[in-house]
Amino acid sequence: MNQQRIGPIIRMLAVLLFALLTVSQAVIANGRVDEATLSTVAMSADRFGNLRTLHIAVDGELLVADGFNGASANGSTNVKSASKTLLAAVVGAAIERGVLDGVDERVVDALPDAVPPDADPLLEDLTVEHLLSMQAGLERTSGENYGAWVASRDWVRAALSRPMEGRPGGRMRYSTGNSHLLSAILQRRTGEPSYVLANRWFGPAGISVDHWMDDPQGIAFGGNQVSMRPEALVALGELYRRDGLTPDGERLLPAGWVEASWQMRGRSRWTNDGYGYGWFIRDFAGIEGYYGWGFGGQMLYVLPELATTVVMTSDPNQPSGRTGYRDELHGFMEELVEALHRDRAWTGCL
């Protein structure tokens, strides 16, 4: 090759190498993912007309906090059934503090005066764990039965009066009534509603509740109608990602609680995703993830392998399951996972 051409080529290669090294340092410096990469992925979320906010935290640092379609980036929103994930955490905190003995406590012992006189004998076997994992065996109070249930005068008695369709610990039957029974147990045991307990016990982790609806007896609605800021949901995800510890190392959830919560105990009949204690379980582009889901597309995702927590809130008045919108949000998560994987893999090879 002509020597006169070699010099410019070498200089060009040197410039390219320097640029690649510079980019690689920007992608992950001291374990930090490139914020420009995240910003590019985040901006692509504007294709979702129902999306209201997007927050992404990596390695404990909030790197994305965006509002969409005219929404404030951190306005309080009704997280719908994503509150089941929060309530499961409150149950864990109650066990850590000795308020509950453990997940093996029987519901008939915790709520004796709410048990129907003609109760099915199988109700004797129902435990806190079965409520957490949606394996109560009781007929669902969600779906087609939801309206009649919330129109009843006593939601706790009505939930426990549903016919037994299976044994406790058997097939998963997603039911908001299960979560409401947990809230009733907590309030009976402490004398305070679940939102008071959540705000007190989880304050050190940055988790707070702005509004929580009560039932006709004044019991905090377990599993729906809870308003939180997106950053508070991020903090909930981070608490689980840190295995129940605050950033300062204070233990708020029992040792082993997160592992137990993320153990699959059943599968959703609609999505085939797994379910633990208040968390759905599925794969995102080859990475195992855990998520809470509320009507309309109120989403909390935790990806421990990537040290990432993501919160998306959406129009709470539009369905997300049967419309395919929830699955579109899952697809967005796969895009994010692939981007994070590329960043980490590229930096690791330099």
N, C-alpha and C positions, 0 to 999 in steps of 0.2 A: 504493500500500500504506500502511496505517496506520503513521504515524511511530513510534508507541509499540511496534510490532512489529519495526521495522527494527533498533533498537538491540540487542535480545536475539539476533536472527539474526546480526548482524555479530559480536557477541561469541562466539556459538557457532561461526561459521566461523573466527574467529581461533583459538579453542581447538583446532578440528579441524586447522587448518593447523599449529599449533605441535606437535600430537601427531604429525602426519605427518612433520614435519621431525625430530622427536625419534626416531621409529622409524627414519627413513632413516639417521640418524647411528648408530643402534645396529646397523642391518643391515650397513653397511660403514663402519667408521671406520678411516681410514688403510689401506684395502684389505682390512680384515678382515670376514669374513662374520659375520652375526648368529649368535651361539652358540645363542640361543633357537630360531632356525629349524632349525639342525642338530639340536638336542636333540629337537625335535618329530618330525623325520623319523626320528631314531635310535630313539626310543621306539616307533615303529610297527613296528620290526623284531622286536618281541617276538611277532609273529604266526607266526614261523618256529620250529617246535618243535625243529629240529635245530641252530639257531644257538647258538654258544657265546660268541663275542666279536665286537664291532664297534668299529673304530677309524677315525676320519676326521681327516685332516690337511689344512689349507687354508693355502696360502702358507707352508708350512713349520712351521706351528704345529698341534700335536695338540689338537683341539678336542673330540673325542669318544673316550672309552675306556670302553666298557661291557661287562659280562658278562651273559649270558643263561642261563636254565634252570639256575641253580646254579653256573655256571662262573666262575672268577676272570677278571677283565678282562685280566690279563696272564700267565696261566699258560702254560707251554710246551706246544706241541701238535705232533703229527705233521702236517706240511703236505703230505704225500704228493707228488703230482706238481708242486705249486707249487715244489718244490725244483729243477725243471728251469730255472726262471727264475733262481734263485740260481746254479746251476751255469754257466749261460750268462754270468752276470756274472763269475764266477771265471775263465772262459776269456778274457773281455775284459781282466781285470786281468792275466792272465798275458801277454797280448800287449803291454800297456802296459809291463810290466817286462822284456820281452825273453825271457821263458821260452818263448814260442811266437813263431814268425816272423810268423804271421798266419793268417787263415782259409783260405788256400790250401794249407797244409801237408797233405801226403798221409797218410792213415791208415796205409798199408802201410809208410811210412817211420818213422812215430812208434811203431808197434807191430809191428815186423817178425816177431818170434817168435810172434805170435798169429795170423798169416795162415795159413789152411789150405793144405796142399800142392797141393790140387786147386782152388784158388780160381778163381772166375769172372774172366776178364780185365777185366770192368768194375770189379772191386774196385780195380784200379790207379788209377782215376779218383776214388775216394772221398776227400773232403777234410774238414777240420774244419768248414768252412762247411756242407757237406751234412748233417753230424750236428747242427749247431745248428738248421738249418731243417727237420729231419725229412724231408730229401730224399735219404736214403742209397741208396734203391733196394732195400735188403735187406728180406727178409720181416720183418714186425713181430715183436717179442718181447712186445708188449703184447696186451691182449685175450685171445683164446682160446689164445694161445701163451705167455702170461706164466707160468703155473704150471710148465710143463715147462722153461722157460728158467731160472727161479730154483732149480729142483731139479737143474740140471746142476752138474757139479763145477767148471767153469771158465766163468764168465759172459762173460768177454771173448772167449775162443775160440768159445764157443757163439754169441755175437752176430755175430761175423765169419763164422761158418760157415753162416749162414742163406742160402738161395738168393736170388739177385738176381732181383727181380720187375720191375725197371725200371732205367733208367740213373740214376746219381747226378746230382742236379740236376733230376730230373723230378718226378713227382707226389709230393705230401706223403703220407707214411705214418708216422703218429704211433707212435713206438716208444721205450720206456724203454731198450732196448739201445743206441740211439744216444747217449743221455746218459751211459750207463755207459761207453761207449768214450771219451767226452771225459774223464770222471773218471780212467780208466786212463791216458790220455795225460798228464794233469796230474801224476799220481802217478809215472809213469815218468820224466817230465822233471825233477821237483823232488825226488823221494824222500820226499815228504810227502803225506798224504791231503788230499782237497779241503777237508775241514772245517777242518784246520789252516790251510790257505792262506786260506780264507774269513775265519776269525777274525783272522788276522794282517793281511791286506791290507785288510779292510773295517772293522776296529776303529774307525778315525777317523771313519767314517760312522755308527757306532752299530749296525752289523749284526753279529750273533753267532749261532752255532749251538750248541745245547745237546747234541744227540746226532745221530749220523749212522751208520747201519748199514754194516757192511763185507760184502763178498762172501767166498766161501771162500778167496780168495787174499789177503784183507786190504785190498782196494781199496775205497775209500769208494763206496757205492752211488750211482751217478749217476742222479738222477731220481726217487727215492722214499725213504721211510722216514727223513726228516730232521725233527728236532724243533727248533722255534724259538718264541720269544715273538712275539706279534702286533706289538709295537713294533719288533722287529727286522725283520719283514716290511715294516712301514711305512717303516723306514729304507732298505730296499732299493728300494722304490718311489720314495722321495724322491731317492735317488742317481741314478736314471734321470731323474726329473723335472728335476734340476739338471744334466743332460747329463754325468753322470759325475764331478761335483765334490762334495766335502764342503761342509758349511756354511761352512768356513773357506777354501774355494777350492782345496783340494788336489785334484789330478786323480788319480782312481783307475781310471777307464776311459779308453780311448783317445779322442782327439777324433774325433767322427764315429761312435763305437760305438753310441750310443743311436739315432741316425738310422738306421743300418744295421739295428739290432735291430728297429726298428719299421717297417721296410720289408716289405711283404707279399711273401712268396716262394712261398706255397702256400695252399691252403684245406683246412680240415677237411672230410672227407667226411660227418661227422655233423652239424656245426653250420653249415657253410659260412662260418664265421669265418676270417679270414685268419691267417697265422702268419709270424712273423719269426725272430729268434734267441731262442727260449725264451719268446716272448710271443705270445698270441693278440691279434687285432685286430678290433674291431667298433665299430659306432656305438651310442651311448647317447643317445637323445632328441636327435639332431642333433649330438652332440659325439663326435668320434673318441676312442676310448679303447683302452687296452692292458691285458691282464690275464693273470695266471698262474692256473692252475686245478689243484687237487688233489682227489683222490677224496673224496667226502663233502661237498664244498663249502668247500674251503680256498681262499680267493680273495684275490688282490692286484690292485687296479685302480689305474691311473694315468690321470688326465685332464689333460693339460698345459694345455689351453685354459682350464681352470678352476683351475689350480694346485692340484689336489686328488689326494690319495692315500687309498685306502680299503682296509682289510683286514677280511675276515670269515673267522672260523674256525667250523667246524661239527663235528658228531659224525663222527669219522673212520671209523666202522664202517658207515655207511649210504651207499648210492650216491646220487649227485646228478644224474647225466646222464640216465639212462633214466627216473628218477622225476619229472623236471621241476623238481626243487628248484634246480638250477643256474640254470635259466631264470627261476625266481622271484627269485633273487638278482640276476640281470641286471635284472629288472623293478624291484627296489628301487633299483638304481643309476640307472635312468631317473627314478624319483621324486626321487632326490637331485639329479640333474642339473637337473631342472625347477625344483626349489626354489632351487638356487644361481643358476640363470639368472634367476629372478624377482627375487631379491635384487639381483643386479648390474644388471639392466636397470632396476629401479625406482630404485635409487640414482643410476644414470647419467642419469636424466631430470630430476633435481632440481637 
